[in-house]
Amino acid sequence: MNKWLFLALLAVGGCANDFSFTIEQPPEEDPLEVKDPMSQDNERIIEQARDDGRLDTGF
């Protein structure tokens, strides 16, 4: 009898507790932000070619 009473009290006590969890989201990064050094070099080379007139920008 004591076992059933203990289980019933444990079940009621477990349901009475209010648990809350918070999930921390990682900070969102700008998808257009360039992080690759090779792509930064490519952009610099393209800009230099445009400035020198070696790259035709017209389509």
N, C-alpha and C positions, 0 to 999 in steps of 0.2 A: 504493500500500500504506500509506504513512504517513497518507494522508487517512482511510482506513478505521479505522486504529488510533486516530487522534485522535478520530474520531466515537464509537468504541466506548468509549474512556476517558471522554469527555465524558458519554455516556449513563449509564455506571455511576456516575460521580461525581455526576451530577444526581439519580440515584435514591437515593444514599447520604445525601444531606443531609436533615435533618429540619426542615421549616419549620412554624412554629406561628403562628397569627394569633389575636389576641384582639379581639373586637368590644365596644366600650364601649356599654352600654345607657344611654339618657338616663334621668334619675331619674323615677320614676313620680310623677305628680301625683294628688292626691286629686280624683276626678271630681265630688265634691259641693262642692268649694271654689268659692265664688262669686267671680268676678273682674269681672263686668260691673257698672259703677256704676249702671246703670239698674235692674238686678234688686235691687241692695242698697237703692235708694230705694223700690222697690215693696215689699220686705219690711218696711222701716221704716214705710211708710204703712199696710200691713196690720196690723202690730203696734199702731200707734197707734189704728186703727179698732177693733181688738179691745179695747184698754184703755178706750176711750171708750164701748163698747157699740154702736157704729154697725155692727159686722159681726156677723151672726148665725152662730155657729160650729156650731149644731145642724143636722143633716140631716134 
